[in-house]
């Protein structure tokens, strides 16, 4: 396979188990990761999630408790919380339309497209819409993982937490948001991370890829 800087970075990154508490991710690197999340593709360009960047020690400690004590939450210098819309509403979709009009002009096709979107999304059950929005947040999470690796910043995606408690800690419910996934950012501690020296384990191409010609 042709050498690729991207593949080298993906091989370098891993779900860091212990982070160095003395190291802080520089603002310029954090900004790149955040911008990559903002630029992530989403269904119909709705971007139905928000990114909460947590550095407050008390909030981090409370979230750690809600996440079964996972140490990276407080060992890292920043915690990214991906929080999806709890539902699709007419107002939320209209805000997307306004952004499109501002950037592209008031094209007739825009109104038709998003009117169809509203007729399909808004009547659906809120749980269905939240699940759809959460999947868009996961797309952004994938982009964030790659962006962090490109910046040589370590990260650990986490689902093992109580979303209701995290929502309460960050006052998300009042904003119509629900926490989906956590991403601590920091730098690996090479003296204390049991996973660091281990080989990366992935299925073979033959096992995971099927070509249909």
N, C-alpha and C positions, 0 to 999 in steps of 0.2 A: 504494500500500500504506500502511496506517495506520502512523504513527510508533510505534515501539516501543523503549523503552530497552534491551530485550534484544537486538534486532537491531542497535542502535547499538553495543553492546558487542562483538557478534560481528564487526561490521565493523571495530572498533578493533583487535581482537586479530589477531595473525599469528604465524607461526612465527619468533620473534625469532632473528636470526642473530648478533647481538653484544650482550652485556649489559654494563652499567656495573658494574665491579668494586668501585666505592666505595659502592654502594647495597645495603642489606640489607632483605629483606622483613620487616616488623615481625611480631612473634609473633602479634598479634591477627589479622592478615590470613592468616598461615599457618594459624592455628587454624580459621578459617572454611573454608579450602580443604580441610583434613584432615577436618573435620566433614562437608563436602559429600560427600567420598569415602565416609565411613562410612555416610552416608544413601543412597548410590546403590542403585538397585534391582538385584537379581540373581535368577537363576533359583531358584525355590522358597525364596528368602530365605536361601540357603546362604552367601553372602558368601565364596566359595572362594578368597580371596586375602588378602594382607597388604600393607600400605603401609610401606615402609622410607624413613625421612627421613634423608638423609645430609648431614652438614655437615663431617665430619672431612676435613681437607685431604689427608691421605695416601690415604684411601679414594677421594676424588674424583679425585685425580690418577691412581690406578690404574684407576678406571672410565673415565676419559677415554681412557687408552691403549687400553682394551678397546673403545672406541667410536670408533675411527678418528680420535682427536684432536679430536673436536668440542668447540669452545672453550666453549660455553655451560655445559658440565658444571662447569667450574671458575670461569667468570666469574659465574655466578649465585650466589645466597647459599644456596640449598637445592636438593637433588636428590631428587625423589620416585621411588622404584623400586617399580613394581607387580609383586608376586611371587605367582604363582598356586600353588594346591595342585598337587602332582605327581600326585595321585590322589584319588578319593573313597573313603573308608573308612567302615566302620560307626561307628567312634569319632567321626569328624569329623561325620557326619550326626547322631549322637546328641547331640553338643554343640549343634547347631542346635535339635533337639527340646527340650532342656533350657531353652534361651533362650525358646522359644515357650511352654513350660509356665509358666515364671516370669512371663512378661508377660501370658499369656492364660488361664492355668489349664490343668488337665489334661483337655482336651477329647478325647473319643474319636476325633474326626475327625483330630486331629493325629497320633496314633499310626498310624492307618490310612494317612494320606497319606505319612508319612515311611517307614513300612515298605515301601510300594510304591516309594518313591524308592530305598531301599536295594536292593531286589530288582532294580531296573533298572540302577542306577549301579555298585554294588560289583563285580558280576561282569564288567563291561566291561574292555577293555584299558586299561591305565594311560595310554597315549598318547591314547586317545579322551577319557578323563576330563580329562587335563591340557588338551587343546584346548578342551574345554567350559569349564573353569575360567578359562582365559586369555580367552575371549570375555566372561566376566563382568567380568574386570579391565578390559577395554576399555570396557565400559559406564561403569565408575567413572572411567576416564580422561576420557571425554567430559564427565562431570559436573565433574571437576577443571578442565578447560579453561574451562568456562563460569564456574565459581566464581572462578577466577583472574582472568578478565576482569571479573567483577563487582567484584572487589577492586582492579581496575586494576593487577594484577600480570602481568608478561609471562611467557610459558612457551613451551617448544619440545618437542613430543612427539617421541620418538626410538625407532626400531626398529634403527637401524644400529649394533649392538654385538654382541659375542660373549657370549651368555647364559651359557655354561658358565664363562667367566672371571669374569663379574660374580657368578655364584652362588658361586664360590670366594672372591672378595674379601669377600663379605658373609656367608659361611658359611650359605648358604641350603639346600643339599642336606641337611644334618643336620636341618633343621627341616621337611623335606618340602615345600620351596618351590622354584620355578623363576622366574627373572626374565622378565618379559614385555615391558615397555616402560618407558622412562625419561622423566621430565618435569622438566627444570631449571626453577627459578623465579627470577625476578630482575626487573631493570628494563632496558629497552632503552637502548642507547647511540646517541643520535640522530646523533652525529658519525661513527660508524663502521659502522653497519648498512646494507649496500647494498640490503636489501630494503625498508626502512622507507618510502622515498618512492614506491615503486611501487604502482600500483593493485592492489586485490584482484581476483583472477581466479576466477570461478565460472561454471559452466554456467548457461544461462538456465532459468527455470521450465519453459518449454515443452520443453526438452531433457531435463530430469532428472525431471519429474513426469508420471505418467500417471494420469488419473482413470478409474476404473471405476464407472459409475453403475448 
